């Protein structure tokens, strides 16, 4: 299996031009799936674009309006894929989104079928890529789903051959997108199987899912967060670990959980793709999604993904290096008790910091002094997020 990886990396090379000029910071935008699932319509996408502008999301960096599953209709005799009745004119829709100063994304699969059993791009990669470019698409999420059956059918009990097939399937679309001449973000969605962080960058992929689908509950969010540990060296400008879309504002997440979720995705330099109902969004959710100081951590030009430095009981402490020499520190109470069940004392030495650190609490906006062994009181599933401009 490792020989397959080595071969792919050698053939493709990780050249400077491999990533193009897209996703030099983690993509920001909105994706339809978490709220609309397979029921999204042309109107929903137009409404999302309208709301992103009206509510100031565009002003703080949200750019992509992404259509996920279930836009596809049938292919005609010439293999041309048509949209379904909910999307009467994809070119007109793309033009509308572009008229708002935003960009549009779409979804497909390297298999014959998508997760929702719609038409995938298998055998039509160049044809579909050209169609996307003609429509004006700026972002493609390419979901493994339907290709897994082909892998099992054609290479039963041969994991190395299955992996080669999978890599080849993504490489075909990567080349097809590049051939269009249009800068299109290429998002590889294959759930973190077979270490995509090791081979997707060489294909020119801009981001790759590291886990299975996120759900709007704390257990899912925290599990996915924990699975990002150790992946920081693979992230950087043009190529990002993707722990899946944001669930901020969905389900029964508490304000603290929404705040912590958004904070930690920013600390991870993860794509910030909102997935909530923008039309009926609560003010408190909008405040979280548009918090400029937190977004700045995610969009920092260094592109350094945070690492979990240490854990103590139910508390995790993460650190992120920033381009101007500043650092961000996140202290997360992952426990379910209303408050910490025992006193937590911050160990600055473990963070490589010495002496009192003057920083800014990015959720209160207030200046704060972090001292070694200081007691920290944080509610259940809440977070202390501090930017230290001049760490010592």
C-alpha positions as CSV (number, residue, x, y, z in Angstrom):
1,X,0.0,0.0,0.0
2,X,2.8,2.4,0.8
3,X,4.4,1.6,-2.6
4,X,1.2,2.8,-4.2
5,X,1.4,6.0,-2.3
6,X,5.1,6.5,-3.1
7,X,4.4,5.9,-6.8
8,X,1.5,8.4,-6.9
9,X,3.6,11.1,-5.1
10,X,6.6,10.6,-7.4
11,X,4.4,10.8,-10.5
12,X,2.4,13.8,-9.5
13,X,5.1,15.7,-7.5
14,X,4.3,18.3,-5.0
15,X,5.2,21.3,-7.2
16,X,4.5,24.9,-6.4
17,X,1.8,25.0,-9.1
18,X,0.0,21.9,-7.8
19,X,-2.5,23.8,-5.7
20,X,-3.1,26.6,-8.2
21,X,-4.1,29.9,-6.7
22,X,-7.2,28.7,-4.9
23,X,-7.7,28.0,-1.2
24,X,-4.5,29.7,-0.1
25,X,-6.4,30.2,3.2
26,X,-9.1,27.7,4.3
27,X,-12.3,28.1,2.2
28,X,-15.1,29.9,3.9
29,X,-18.8,29.7,2.8
30,X,-22.0,27.7,3.2
31,X,-23.0,24.2,2.2
32,X,-26.5,23.0,1.7
33,X,-26.3,19.5,3.1
34,X,-26.3,19.8,6.9
35,X,-29.7,21.7,6.8
36,X,-31.4,20.7,3.5
37,X,-29.9,17.3,3.0
38,X,-31.2,15.9,-0.3
39,X,-34.1,18.5,-0.6
40,X,-32.2,21.6,-1.6
41,X,-33.6,23.8,-4.4
42,X,-32.5,26.6,-6.7
43,X,-34.4,29.0,-4.5
44,X,-32.6,27.8,-1.4
45,X,-29.2,28.5,-3.0
46,X,-30.4,32.0,-4.1
47,X,-31.7,32.7,-0.6
48,X,-28.4,31.6,1.0
49,X,-26.5,33.9,-1.3
50,X,-28.8,36.8,-0.4
51,X,-28.5,36.1,3.3
52,X,-24.7,35.9,3.2
53,X,-24.6,39.3,1.8
54,X,-27.4,40.9,3.8
55,X,-26.2,39.6,7.2
56,X,-22.5,40.5,6.7
57,X,-21.2,37.0,6.2
58,X,-19.6,38.0,2.9
59,X,-17.9,41.0,4.6
60,X,-16.1,38.8,7.0
61,X,-14.9,36.3,4.4
62,X,-17.6,33.8,3.6
63,X,-17.3,33.3,-0.2
64,X,-18.6,30.0,-1.4
65,X,-22.3,29.0,-1.7
66,X,-22.1,25.2,-2.2
67,X,-24.8,22.9,-3.6
68,X,-24.3,19.5,-2.1
69,X,-26.2,16.3,-3.0
70,X,-29.3,15.8,-5.2
71,X,-29.0,18.4,-7.9
72,X,-28.5,15.8,-10.6
73,X,-31.0,14.5,-13.1
74,X,-30.3,12.0,-15.9
75,X,-27.6,11.7,-18.6
76,X,-28.8,12.0,-22.2
77,X,-27.7,9.8,-25.2
78,X,-24.5,11.9,-25.5
79,X,-23.6,11.4,-21.8
80,X,-24.4,15.0,-20.9
81,X,-25.7,15.2,-17.3
82,X,-28.8,17.3,-16.9
83,X,-30.1,18.9,-13.7
84,X,-33.3,17.8,-12.0
85,X,-36.5,19.8,-11.8
86,X,-35.4,21.6,-8.6
87,X,-32.5,23.2,-10.6
88,X,-33.9,24.4,-13.9
89,X,-30.9,26.4,-15.1
90,X,-27.5,25.9,-13.3
91,X,-25.7,28.5,-15.4
92,X,-28.3,31.1,-14.4
93,X,-28.0,30.1,-10.8
94,X,-24.2,30.4,-10.9
95,X,-24.5,33.8,-12.6
96,X,-26.9,35.0,-9.8
97,X,-24.5,33.9,-7.1
98,X,-21.6,35.6,-8.9
99,X,-23.6,38.8,-9.2
100,X,-23.6,38.9,-5.4
101,X,-19.8,38.9,-5.4
102,X,-19.8,35.2,-4.2
103,X,-18.7,31.9,-5.7
104,X,-20.6,28.7,-6.3
105,X,-19.8,25.1,-5.5
106,X,-21.2,21.8,-6.6
107,X,-21.1,18.1,-5.7
108,X,-20.3,14.8,-7.5
109,X,-18.7,11.4,-7.0
110,X,-16.0,9.4,-8.8
111,X,-18.4,6.5,-8.8
112,X,-21.3,5.8,-11.2
113,X,-23.7,7.0,-8.4
114,X,-23.5,9.5,-5.6
115,X,-24.3,8.8,-1.9
116,X,-27.9,9.8,-2.8
117,X,-28.0,7.4,-5.8
118,X,-27.9,10.2,-8.3
119,X,-25.6,10.2,-11.3
120,X,-21.9,10.3,-10.5
121,X,-19.0,11.3,-12.8
122,X,-17.5,7.8,-13.4
123,X,-16.5,7.6,-17.1
124,X,-17.5,11.3,-17.6
125,X,-14.8,13.1,-15.7
126,X,-13.7,15.4,-18.5
127,X,-17.2,16.0,-19.8
128,X,-18.5,16.9,-16.3
129,X,-15.5,19.1,-15.5
130,X,-16.0,21.1,-18.7
131,X,-19.7,21.4,-17.9
132,X,-18.9,22.7,-14.4
133,X,-16.4,25.3,-15.9
134,X,-19.0,26.3,-18.5
135,X,-21.5,26.9,-15.8
136,X,-19.0,29.0,-13.8
137,X,-18.5,26.5,-10.9
138,X,-15.8,27.5,-8.4
139,X,-15.7,24.5,-6.0
140,X,-16.2,20.8,-6.4
141,X,-16.8,18.4,-3.5
142,X,-16.0,14.9,-4.8
143,X,-17.5,12.2,-2.6
144,X,-16.2,8.6,-2.7
145,X,-19.6,6.9,-2.0
146,X,-20.5,5.1,-5.2
147,X,-16.9,4.2,-6.1
148,X,-16.5,1.9,-3.1
149,X,-18.7,-0.7,-4.7
150,X,-16.5,-0.7,-7.8
151,X,-13.4,-1.1,-5.7
152,X,-14.8,-4.1,-3.9
153,X,-16.2,-5.7,-7.0
154,X,-13.0,-5.3,-9.1
155,X,-10.4,-5.9,-6.5
156,X,-11.9,-8.1,-3.8
157,X,-9.6,-8.8,-0.9
158,X,-6.9,-6.6,-2.4
159,X,-6.6,-3.4,-0.4
160,X,-3.5,-2.1,-2.3
161,X,-5.3,-2.4,-5.6
162,X,-8.5,-0.8,-4.2
163,X,-6.4,2.1,-3.0
164,X,-4.7,2.5,-6.3
165,X,-8.1,2.6,-8.0
166,X,-9.4,5.2,-5.5
167,X,-6.4,7.4,-6.0
168,X,-6.6,7.1,-9.8
169,X,-10.3,8.1,-9.7
170,X,-9.5,11.3,-7.9
171,X,-6.5,12.0,-10.1
172,X,-8.8,11.8,-13.2
173,X,-11.0,14.5,-11.9
174,X,-8.1,16.6,-10.7
175,X,-6.6,16.5,-14.2
176,X,-10.0,17.2,-15.8
177,X,-10.6,20.3,-13.6
178,X,-7.1,21.6,-14.4
179,X,-7.7,21.1,-18.1
180,X,-10.6,23.4,-18.0
181,X,-8.4,26.3,-17.2
182,X,-10.8,27.5,-14.5
183,X,-9.6,27.8,-10.9
184,X,-11.8,25.4,-9.1
185,X,-11.3,24.3,-5.5
186,X,-11.0,20.5,-5.4
187,X,-12.5,19.1,-2.2
188,X,-11.7,15.3,-1.7
189,X,-14.4,13.6,0.4
190,X,-13.5,10.0,1.2
191,X,-13.8,10.1,5.0
192,X,-10.2,10.0,6.0
193,X,-9.7,6.4,4.9
194,X,-6.2,5.4,3.7
195,X,-4.6,8.6,5.0
196,X,-5.7,11.1,2.3
197,X,-3.4,13.7,3.8
198,X,-0.5,11.7,2.4
199,X,-1.6,11.6,-1.2
200,X,-4.3,14.2,-2.0
201,X,-1.9,17.2,-2.1
202,X,0.2,15.5,-4.8
203,X,-2.9,15.2,-7.0
204,X,-3.6,19.0,-6.6
205,X,-6.5,18.5,-4.1
206,X,-7.1,21.5,-1.9
207,X,-8.7,19.8,1.0
208,X,-9.5,16.3,2.2
209,X,-12.0,15.0,4.7
210,X,-10.3,13.5,7.7
211,X,-13.3,11.7,9.2
212,X,-16.8,10.5,8.6
213,X,-19.8,12.9,8.6
214,X,-20.2,15.4,11.4
215,X,-23.5,15.5,13.4
216,X,-25.1,18.3,15.3
217,X,-24.2,17.0,18.8
218,X,-21.3,17.5,21.1
219,X,-20.1,13.9,21.0
220,X,-19.7,14.0,17.2
221,X,-17.9,17.4,17.3
222,X,-15.5,16.5,20.1
223,X,-14.7,13.1,18.6
224,X,-13.9,14.6,15.2
225,X,-11.8,17.3,16.9
226,X,-9.8,14.7,18.8
227,X,-9.1,12.9,15.5
228,X,-7.3,15.9,14.1
229,X,-4.5,15.4,16.5
230,X,-1.2,14.6,14.7
231,X,-2.4,15.9,11.3
232,X,-1.1,19.5,11.7
233,X,2.0,18.9,9.5
234,X,-0.1,18.2,6.5
235,X,-2.0,21.5,6.5
236,X,-0.9,24.7,4.8
237,X,-1.7,27.3,2.1
238,X,-3.6,25.5,-0.7
239,X,-4.0,22.2,1.1
240,X,-6.1,21.7,4.2
241,X,-7.3,19.0,6.6
242,X,-11.1,19.0,6.5
243,X,-12.9,17.9,9.7
244,X,-16.2,18.4,7.8
245,X,-18.7,21.3,7.7
246,X,-19.9,23.4,10.6
247,X,-22.9,22.4,12.6
248,X,-23.1,25.8,14.4
249,X,-26.8,26.7,14.8
250,X,-28.0,23.2,14.1
251,X,-29.7,20.6,16.3
252,X,-29.8,21.3,20.0
253,X,-26.3,22.6,20.3
254,X,-25.9,25.1,23.2
255,X,-24.4,28.5,22.8
256,X,-21.3,27.2,24.5
257,X,-21.1,24.2,22.1
258,X,-21.6,26.4,19.1
259,X,-18.9,28.7,20.4
260,X,-16.4,25.9,21.1
261,X,-17.1,24.2,17.8
262,X,-16.4,27.4,15.8
263,X,-13.4,28.2,17.9
264,X,-11.7,24.9,17.4
265,X,-12.4,24.7,13.7
266,X,-10.7,28.1,13.5
267,X,-7.8,26.8,15.6
268,X,-7.5,23.8,13.2
269,X,-7.3,26.1,10.1
270,X,-10.3,24.1,8.9
271,X,-12.6,25.1,6.1
272,X,-15.4,27.2,7.6
273,X,-18.4,26.1,5.7
274,X,-21.6,27.0,7.6
275,X,-24.4,24.5,7.3
276,X,-27.3,26.1,9.1
277,X,-30.6,27.7,8.0
278,X,-29.4,31.2,7.1
279,X,-32.9,32.6,6.5
280,X,-34.0,31.9,10.1
281,X,-30.7,32.2,11.8
282,X,-30.7,33.5,15.4
283,X,-28.7,36.6,16.3
284,X,-26.5,34.6,18.7
285,X,-25.6,32.2,15.9
286,X,-24.8,35.0,13.5
287,X,-22.6,36.6,16.1
288,X,-20.6,33.4,16.4
289,X,-20.2,32.8,12.7
290,X,-19.1,36.4,12.1
291,X,-16.7,36.9,15.0
292,X,-13.8,38.5,13.2
293,X,-11.1,37.8,15.8
294,X,-11.9,34.1,15.7
295,X,-12.1,34.0,11.9
296,X,-8.7,35.7,11.8
297,X,-7.2,32.7,13.5
298,X,-8.6,30.4,10.8
299,X,-7.5,32.7,7.9
300,X,-4.0,33.5,9.2
301,X,-1.7,33.4,6.3
302,X,0.8,31.1,8.0
303,X,-1.8,28.3,7.8
304,X,-0.5,26.5,10.9
305,X,-3.0,24.0,12.3
306,X,-3.2,24.0,16.1
307,X,-2.0,21.1,18.1
308,X,-3.3,19.7,21.4
309,X,-0.4,20.3,23.8
310,X,-1.8,18.6,26.8
311,X,-5.0,17.3,28.5
312,X,-5.8,17.2,32.1
313,X,-9.0,15.5,33.2
314,X,-11.8,16.8,31.0
315,X,-9.8,19.9,29.9
316,X,-7.8,20.1,26.6
317,X,-5.3,22.8,25.9
318,X,-4.4,23.7,22.3
319,X,-1.9,26.1,20.8
320,X,-1.7,27.7,17.4
321,X,1.2,29.6,15.9
322,X,0.3,32.8,13.9
323,X,2.1,34.5,11.1
324,X,3.0,37.7,13.0
325,X,4.6,35.7,15.8
326,X,1.5,35.7,18.0
327,X,0.0,32.6,19.4
328,X,-3.5,31.5,20.1
329,X,-4.3,29.3,23.1
330,X,-7.6,27.4,23.5
331,X,-8.6,25.9,26.9
332,X,-11.6,23.6,26.2
333,X,-13.8,22.0,28.9
334,X,-14.9,18.9,27.1
335,X,-16.7,17.5,30.2
336,X,-20.5,17.3,30.7
337,X,-20.6,18.7,34.2
338,X,-22.0,22.3,34.4
339,X,-18.6,23.5,35.6
340,X,-15.2,21.8,36.0
341,X,-15.5,19.0,38.5
342,X,-12.1,19.8,40.0
343,X,-9.9,22.9,39.8
344,X,-8.0,23.3,36.6
345,X,-4.7,25.2,36.7
346,X,-3.1,26.3,33.4
347,X,0.4,25.2,32.9
348,X,2.1,27.8,30.7
349,X,5.4,26.0,30.7
350,X,3.9,23.1,28.8
351,X,2.9,25.6,26.2
352,X,6.4,26.9,26.0
353,X,5.4,30.2,27.6
354,X,7.2,31.8,30.6
355,X,5.9,34.4,32.9
356,X,2.7,36.3,32.7
357,X,1.2,36.5,29.2
358,X,-1.0,39.5,28.2
359,X,-3.6,38.4,25.7
360,X,-7.1,39.1,24.4
361,X,-10.1,36.9,25.2
362,X,-11.5,36.6,21.7
363,X,-15.1,36.0,22.9
364,X,-15.4,38.8,25.5
365,X,-13.0,41.1,23.7
366,X,-11.3,41.9,27.0
367,X,-7.6,41.9,27.8
368,X,-6.6,39.0,30.0
369,X,-3.4,38.0,31.9
370,X,-2.5,34.3,31.7
371,X,-0.4,33.3,34.6
372,X,1.3,30.0,35.3
373,X,-0.8,27.7,37.5
374,X,-3.7,30.1,37.4
375,X,-7.1,28.6,38.1
376,X,-9.4,28.6,35.0
377,X,-13.2,28.3,35.4
378,X,-15.0,27.2,32.3
379,X,-18.6,25.9,31.9
380,X,-19.4,22.6,30.3
381,X,-18.4,22.3,26.6
382,X,-17.3,26.0,26.7
383,X,-13.9,27.5,25.8
384,X,-11.4,30.1,26.8
385,X,-9.8,31.4,23.5
386,X,-6.9,33.8,23.9
387,X,-4.7,35.5,21.4
388,X,-1.3,36.5,22.8
389,X,0.4,39.1,20.6
390,X,3.8,39.0,22.2
391,X,4.4,35.6,23.7
392,X,7.4,35.0,25.8
